[in-house]
Amino acid sequence: MWKSYDARYTSLVNVSKSLSSRNANEENVYKELSGLEDALVEQDAVIILNNMTNPETSLLALKHFQNKLKLKREVTLSHVALKGCRKHRDLERAGKLFEEMAERGVKRDNVAFSTIISCAGFCSLPYKAVQWFEKMPAYGYSADHVLYSALIDVYGQRGQGTWIEHYVCMIVRGQRSGVLMP
């Protein structure tokens, strides 16, 4: 079907653009993607999702890939979809996707947490970023330097240096809410 990597990539980006321009419904998305199923691999799905500009259609495409492809690392597609929610400042949709990951048995990891925390920052909702940060222990995760950096970045974007100083002190002490960092 494709003669070179560049031709393949260009074709997949064009699929992304076409999907993004369609109405967000399963029929349109499935119709567009059904002609590619035999030729698609997991990396192709990542390219398509990463280049989509319509978050609603993007999540429908994610669902299609989850149902039709034999995925080795479904978490990667979920991370790309979360990144798309962040890019489009759609914290509500990111939260739903985060919960759907659990329903599908996809491990929610520190990458997912840092993406949703930074999504809250992109949405100018630093208190939501803190809420997601504080939820981590309930999911079996503790903060690492990447997650602290995501939270610090949220407050840095808002010019709230006092909170940045607070979290930097926590990093130096190696603590968050009395729990030692790994």
CYANA upper distance limits for C-alpha pairs under 8 A (distance plus 0.5 A):
  1 MET  CA     39 ALA  CA      8.03
  2 TRP  CA      7 ALA  CA      6.60
  2 TRP  CA      8 ARG  CA      5.85
  3 LYS  CA      7 ALA  CA      7.00
  3 LYS  CA      8 ARG  CA      7.87
  4 SER  CA      8 ARG  CA      6.66
  5 TYR  CA      9 TYR  CA      6.51
  6 ASP  CA     10 THR  CA      6.54
  7 ALA  CA     11 SER  CA      6.57
  8 ARG  CA     12 LEU  CA      6.69
  9 TYR  CA     13 VAL  CA      6.67
  9 TYR  CA     44 ASP  CA      8.48
  9 TYR  CA     47 ILE  CA      8.00
 10 THR  CA     14 ASN  CA      6.71
 11 SER  CA     15 VAL  CA      6.81
 12 LEU  CA     16 SER  CA      6.80
 12 LEU  CA     44 ASP  CA      7.41
 12 LEU  CA     47 ILE  CA      7.19
 12 LEU  CA     48 ILE  CA      6.21
 13 VAL  CA     17 LYS  CA      6.79
 13 VAL  CA     47 ILE  CA      7.54
 13 VAL  CA     48 ILE  CA      6.54
 13 VAL  CA     51 ASN  CA      6.70
 14 ASN  CA     18 SER  CA      6.62
 15 VAL  CA     19 LEU  CA      6.55
 15 VAL  CA     32 GLU  CA      8.27
 15 VAL  CA     48 ILE  CA      7.31
 16 SER  CA     20 SER  CA      6.52
 16 SER  CA     48 ILE  CA      5.53
 16 SER  CA     49 LEU  CA      7.42
 16 SER  CA     51 ASN  CA      6.26
 16 SER  CA     52 MET  CA      5.46
 16 SER  CA     53 THR  CA      8.36
 17 LYS  CA     21 SER  CA      6.75
 17 LYS  CA     51 ASN  CA      7.96
 17 LYS  CA     52 MET  CA      6.80
 17 LYS  CA     53 THR  CA      7.92
 18 SER  CA     22 ARG  CA      7.10
 19 LEU  CA     28 ASN  CA      8.45
 19 LEU  CA     29 VAL  CA      6.91
 19 LEU  CA     32 GLU  CA      7.57
 19 LEU  CA     52 MET  CA      7.86
 19 LEU  CA     54 ASN  CA      8.50
 19 LEU  CA     57 THR  CA      7.24
 19 LEU  CA     58 SER  CA      8.44
 20 SER  CA     52 MET  CA      6.19
 20 SER  CA     53 THR  CA      6.03
 20 SER  CA     54 ASN  CA      5.32
 20 SER  CA     57 THR  CA      6.75
 20 SER  CA     58 SER  CA      7.91
 21 SER  CA     54 ASN  CA      7.96
 22 ARG  CA     28 ASN  CA      7.38
 22 ARG  CA     29 VAL  CA      8.33
 22 ARG  CA     57 THR  CA      8.18
 23 ASN  CA     28 ASN  CA      7.54
 23 ASN  CA     57 THR  CA      7.97
 24 ALA  CA     28 ASN  CA      7.75
 24 ALA  CA     29 VAL  CA      7.92
 24 ALA  CA     56 GLU  CA      6.31
 24 ALA  CA     57 THR  CA      5.25
 24 ALA  CA     60 LEU  CA      8.03
 25 ASN  CA     29 VAL  CA      6.97
 25 ASN  CA     57 THR  CA      7.56
 25 ASN  CA     60 LEU  CA      7.81
 26 GLU  CA     30 TYR  CA      6.31
 26 GLU  CA     60 LEU  CA      6.69
 27 GLU  CA     31 LYS  CA      6.40
 28 ASN  CA     32 GLU  CA      6.74
 29 VAL  CA     33 LEU  CA      6.73
 29 VAL  CA     57 THR  CA      7.53
 29 VAL  CA     60 LEU  CA      7.22
 29 VAL  CA     61 ALA  CA      6.73
 29 VAL  CA     64 HIS  CA      8.46
 30 TYR  CA     34 SER  CA      6.13
 30 TYR  CA     61 ALA  CA      8.05
 30 TYR  CA     64 HIS  CA      7.22
 31 LYS  CA     35 GLY  CA      7.83
 33 LEU  CA     37 GLU  CA      7.05
 33 LEU  CA     61 ALA  CA      8.50
 36 LEU  CA     40 LEU  CA      6.49
 37 GLU  CA     68 LYS  CA      7.95
 37 GLU  CA     69 LEU  CA      8.23
 40 LEU  CA     44 ASP  CA      6.36
 40 LEU  CA     45 ALA  CA      7.69
 40 LEU  CA     69 LEU  CA      8.41
 41 VAL  CA     45 ALA  CA      7.24
 41 VAL  CA     69 LEU  CA      7.82
 42 GLU  CA     46 VAL  CA      7.03
 42 GLU  CA     69 LEU  CA      7.65
 42 GLU  CA     70 LYS  CA      8.33
 42 GLU  CA     71 LEU  CA      6.79
 42 GLU  CA     72 LYS  CA      8.36
 43 GLN  CA     47 ILE  CA      6.85
 44 ASP  CA     48 ILE  CA      6.71
 45 ALA  CA     49 LEU  CA      6.58
 45 ALA  CA     62 LEU  CA      8.50
 45 ALA  CA     65 PHE  CA      7.34
 45 ALA  CA     77 LEU  CA      7.93
 46 VAL  CA     50 ASN  CA      6.36
 46 VAL  CA     76 THR  CA      8.20
 46 VAL  CA     77 LEU  CA      6.46
 46 VAL  CA     80 VAL  CA      7.30
 47 ILE  CA     51 ASN  CA      6.76
 48 ILE  CA     52 MET  CA      6.89
 49 LEU  CA     58 SER  CA      6.59
 49 LEU  CA     61 ALA  CA      7.87
 49 LEU  CA     62 LEU  CA      7.77
 49 LEU  CA     77 LEU  CA      8.22
 49 LEU  CA     80 VAL  CA      7.11
 49 LEU  CA     81 ALA  CA      7.05
 49 LEU  CA     84 GLY  CA      8.27
 50 ASN  CA     80 VAL  CA      6.50
 50 ASN  CA     81 ALA  CA      7.91
 50 ASN  CA     84 GLY  CA      7.41
 52 MET  CA     58 SER  CA      6.72
 52 MET  CA     84 GLY  CA      8.16
 53 THR  CA     58 SER  CA      8.15
 53 THR  CA     84 GLY  CA      8.25
 53 THR  CA     88 HIS  CA      8.39
 54 ASN  CA     58 SER  CA      6.49
 55 PRO  CA     59 LEU  CA      6.81
 55 PRO  CA     84 GLY  CA      6.95
 55 PRO  CA     85 CYS  CA      6.69
 55 PRO  CA     88 HIS  CA      7.42
 56 GLU  CA     60 LEU  CA      7.10
 57 THR  CA     61 ALA  CA      6.67
 58 SER  CA     62 LEU  CA      6.68
 58 SER  CA     81 ALA  CA      7.50
 58 SER  CA     84 GLY  CA      8.33
 59 LEU  CA     63 LYS  CA      6.72
 59 LEU  CA     81 ALA  CA      7.27
 60 LEU  CA     64 HIS  CA      6.75
 61 ALA  CA     65 PHE  CA      6.70
 62 LEU  CA     66 GLN  CA      6.63
 62 LEU  CA     77 LEU  CA      7.60
 62 LEU  CA     78 SER  CA      8.17
 62 LEU  CA     81 ALA  CA      7.72
 63 LYS  CA     67 ASN  CA      6.74
 64 HIS  CA     68 LYS  CA      6.49
 65 PHE  CA     69 LEU  CA      5.86
 66 GLN  CA     70 LYS  CA      8.21
 66 GLN  CA     71 LEU  CA      7.63
 66 GLN  CA     74 GLU  CA      7.85
 73 ARG  CA     77 LEU  CA      8.03
 74 GLU  CA     78 SER  CA      6.96
 74 GLU  CA    106 VAL  CA      7.32
 75 VAL  CA     79 HIS  CA      6.61
 75 VAL  CA    106 VAL  CA      6.41
 75 VAL  CA    107 LYS  CA      7.25
 75 VAL  CA    108 ARG  CA      8.25
 76 THR  CA     80 VAL  CA      6.83
 77 LEU  CA     81 ALA  CA      6.69
 78 SER  CA     82 LEU  CA      6.60
 78 SER  CA     97 LEU  CA      8.21
 78 SER  CA    101 MET  CA      7.82
 79 HIS  CA     83 LYS  CA      6.62
 79 HIS  CA    111 VAL  CA      7.73
 79 HIS  CA    112 ALA  CA      6.61
 79 HIS  CA    115 THR  CA      8.33
 80 VAL  CA     84 GLY  CA      6.80
 81 ALA  CA     85 CYS  CA      6.92
 82 LEU  CA     86 ARG  CA      6.79
 82 LEU  CA     94 ALA  CA      6.15
 82 LEU  CA     97 LEU  CA      7.65
 82 LEU  CA     98 PHE  CA      8.36
 82 LEU  CA    112 ALA  CA      7.76
 82 LEU  CA    115 THR  CA      7.17
 82 LEU  CA    116 ILE  CA      7.58
 83 LYS  CA     87 LYS  CA      6.63
 83 LYS  CA    115 THR  CA      6.88
 83 LYS  CA    119 CYS  CA      8.49
 84 GLY  CA     88 HIS  CA      6.74
 85 CYS  CA     89 ARG  CA      6.46
 85 CYS  CA     90 ASP  CA      5.50
 85 CYS  CA     91 LEU  CA      7.20
 85 CYS  CA     93 ARG  CA      7.11
 85 CYS  CA     94 ALA  CA      6.03
 85 CYS  CA    119 CYS  CA      7.79
 86 ARG  CA     90 ASP  CA      6.57
 86 ARG  CA     91 LEU  CA      7.40
 86 ARG  CA     94 ALA  CA      7.83
 86 ARG  CA    115 THR  CA      7.61
 86 ARG  CA    116 ILE  CA      7.59
 86 ARG  CA    118 SER  CA      7.69
 86 ARG  CA    119 CYS  CA      4.85
 86 ARG  CA    120 ALA  CA      8.31
 86 ARG  CA    122 PHE  CA      7.30
 87 LYS  CA    119 CYS  CA      8.07
 87 LYS  CA    122 PHE  CA      8.34
 89 ARG  CA    119 CYS  CA      6.77
 89 ARG  CA    120 ALA  CA      8.25
 89 ARG  CA    122 PHE  CA      6.38
 89 ARG  CA    123 CYS  CA      5.75
 90 ASP  CA     94 ALA  CA      6.78
 90 ASP  CA    119 CYS  CA      7.88
 90 ASP  CA    123 CYS  CA      7.84
 91 LEU  CA     95 GLY  CA      6.59
 91 LEU  CA    116 ILE  CA      7.77
 91 LEU  CA    119 CYS  CA      6.55
 91 LEU  CA    120 ALA  CA      6.57
 91 LEU  CA    123 CYS  CA      7.55
 92 GLU  CA     96 LYS  CA      6.91
 93 ARG  CA     97 LEU  CA      6.67
 94 ALA  CA     98 PHE  CA      6.60
 94 ALA  CA    116 ILE  CA      7.12
 94 ALA  CA    119 CYS  CA      8.40
 95 GLY  CA     99 GLU  CA      6.89
 95 GLY  CA    116 ILE  CA      7.97
 96 LYS  CA    100 GLU  CA      6.64
 97 LEU  CA    101 MET  CA      6.65
 98 PHE  CA    102 ALA  CA      7.54
 98 PHE  CA    108 ARG  CA      7.77
 98 PHE  CA    112 ALA  CA      8.07
 99 GLU  CA    103 GLU  CA      7.08
100 GLU  CA    104 ARG  CA      6.69
101 MET  CA    105 GLY  CA      6.70
101 MET  CA    106 VAL  CA      5.35
101 MET  CA    107 LYS  CA      7.42
101 MET  CA    108 ARG  CA      7.29
102 ALA  CA    106 VAL  CA      6.05
102 ALA  CA    107 LYS  CA      7.22
102 ALA  CA    108 ARG  CA      7.56
108 ARG  CA    112 ALA  CA      6.37
108 ARG  CA    113 PHE  CA      7.95
109 ASP  CA    113 PHE  CA      6.88
109 ASP  CA    141 TYR  CA      8.14
110 ASN  CA    114 SER  CA      6.45
110 ASN  CA    141 TYR  CA      7.97
110 ASN  CA    147 LEU  CA      7.61
111 VAL  CA    115 THR  CA      6.59
112 ALA  CA    116 ILE  CA      6.73
113 PHE  CA    117 ILE  CA      6.51
113 PHE  CA    132 TRP  CA      7.76
113 PHE  CA    133 PHE  CA      7.94
113 PHE  CA    136 MET  CA      8.18
113 PHE  CA    147 LEU  CA      7.88
114 SER  CA    118 SER  CA      6.57
114 SER  CA    146 VAL  CA      7.71
114 SER  CA    147 LEU  CA      5.86
114 SER  CA    150 ALA  CA      6.33
115 THR  CA    119 CYS  CA      6.50
116 ILE  CA    120 ALA  CA      6.81
116 ILE  CA    129 ALA  CA      8.04
116 ILE  CA    132 TRP  CA      7.97
117 ILE  CA    121 GLY  CA      7.08
117 ILE  CA    128 LYS  CA      8.15
117 ILE  CA    129 ALA  CA      5.09
117 ILE  CA    130 VAL  CA      8.07
117 ILE  CA    132 TRP  CA      6.75
117 ILE  CA    133 PHE  CA      7.38
117 ILE  CA    150 ALA  CA      7.01
117 ILE  CA    151 LEU  CA      7.10
117 ILE  CA    154 VAL  CA      8.35
118 SER  CA    122 PHE  CA      6.71
118 SER  CA    129 ALA  CA      7.54
118 SER  CA    150 ALA  CA      6.31
118 SER  CA    151 LEU  CA      7.59
118 SER  CA    153 ASP  CA      8.15
118 SER  CA    154 VAL  CA      6.87
119 CYS  CA    123 CYS  CA      6.74
119 CYS  CA    129 ALA  CA      8.37
120 ALA  CA    124 SER  CA      6.84
120 ALA  CA    125 LEU  CA      5.64
120 ALA  CA    126 PRO  CA      6.70
120 ALA  CA    128 LYS  CA      6.38
120 ALA  CA    129 ALA  CA      5.64
120 ALA  CA    154 VAL  CA      8.24
121 GLY  CA    125 LEU  CA      6.07
121 GLY  CA    126 PRO  CA      6.03
121 GLY  CA    129 ALA  CA      7.01
121 GLY  CA    153 ASP  CA      8.30
121 GLY  CA    154 VAL  CA      5.13
121 GLY  CA    155 TYR  CA      8.16
121 GLY  CA    157 GLN  CA      8.06
122 PHE  CA    154 VAL  CA      8.16
124 SER  CA    158 ARG  CA      8.14
125 LEU  CA    129 ALA  CA      7.16
126 PRO  CA    130 VAL  CA      6.88
126 PRO  CA    154 VAL  CA      6.66
126 PRO  CA    155 TYR  CA      7.20
127 TYR  CA    131 GLN  CA      6.76
128 LYS  CA    132 TRP  CA      6.75
129 ALA  CA    133 PHE  CA      6.62
129 ALA  CA    151 LEU  CA      7.25
129 ALA  CA    154 VAL  CA      7.98
130 VAL  CA    134 GLU  CA      6.51
130 VAL  CA    151 LEU  CA      7.78
131 GLN  CA    135 LYS  CA      6.72
132 TRP  CA    136 MET  CA      7.24
133 PHE  CA    143 ALA  CA      8.27
133 PHE  CA    147 LEU  CA      8.32
133 PHE  CA    151 LEU  CA      8.21
135 LYS  CA    139 TYR  CA      7.39
136 MET  CA    140 GLY  CA      6.89
136 MET  CA    141 TYR  CA      5.51
136 MET  CA    142 SER  CA      6.57
136 MET  CA    143 ALA  CA      8.03
137 PRO  CA    141 TYR  CA      5.45
137 PRO  CA    142 SER  CA      6.20
142 SER  CA    179 VAL  CA      8.47
142 SER  CA    181 MET  CA      6.76
142 SER  CA    182 PRO  CA      7.69
143 ALA  CA    147 LEU  CA      6.18
143 ALA  CA    148 TYR  CA      7.09
143 ALA  CA    176 ARG  CA      7.87
143 ALA  CA    181 MET  CA      6.69
143 ALA  CA    182 PRO  CA      8.36
144 ASP  CA    148 TYR  CA      6.81
144 ASP  CA    181 MET  CA      7.06
144 ASP  CA    182 PRO  CA      7.64
145 HIS  CA    149 SER  CA      6.46
145 HIS  CA    171 ILE  CA      7.79
146 VAL  CA    150 ALA  CA      6.76
147 LEU  CA    151 LEU  CA      6.81
148 TYR  CA    152 ILE  CA      6.49
148 TYR  CA    167 TYR  CA      7.45
148 TYR  CA    168 VAL  CA      8.46
148 TYR  CA    171 ILE  CA      7.91
149 SER  CA    153 ASP  CA      6.45
150 ALA  CA    154 VAL  CA      6.90
151 LEU  CA    155 TYR  CA      7.16
152 ILE  CA    156 GLY  CA      6.51
152 ILE  CA    163 TRP  CA      8.13
152 ILE  CA    164 ILE  CA      5.80
152 ILE  CA    167 TYR  CA      7.28
152 ILE  CA    168 VAL  CA      8.37
153 ASP  CA    157 GLN  CA      6.57
154 VAL  CA    158 ARG  CA      7.21
155 TYR  CA    159 GLY  CA      6.68
155 TYR  CA    160 GLN  CA      5.72
155 TYR  CA    161 GLY  CA      7.55
155 TYR  CA    163 TRP  CA      7.11
155 TYR  CA    164 ILE  CA      6.77
156 GLY  CA    160 GLN  CA      6.45
156 GLY  CA    161 GLY  CA      7.14
156 GLY  CA    164 ILE  CA      7.37
160 GLN  CA    164 ILE  CA      7.24
161 GLY  CA    165 GLU  CA      6.62
162 THR  CA    166 HIS  CA      6.78
163 TRP  CA    167 TYR  CA      6.78
164 ILE  CA    168 VAL  CA      6.58
165 GLU  CA    169 CYS  CA      6.62
166 HIS  CA    170 MET  CA      6.92
167 TYR  CA    171 ILE  CA      6.77
168 VAL  CA    172 VAL  CA      6.76
169 CYS  CA    173 ARG  CA      6.65
170 MET  CA    174 GLY  CA      6.29
170 MET  CA    175 GLN  CA      5.77
170 MET  CA    176 ARG  CA      6.70
171 ILE  CA    175 GLN  CA      6.90
171 ILE  CA    176 ARG  CA      8.44
174 GLY  CA    180 LEU  CA      6.46
174 GLY  CA    181 MET  CA      6.03
175 GLN  CA    179 VAL  CA      6.10
175 GLN  CA    180 LEU  CA      5.24
175 GLN  CA    181 MET  CA      6.25
176 ARG  CA    180 LEU  CA      7.06
176 ARG  CA    181 MET  CA      7.61
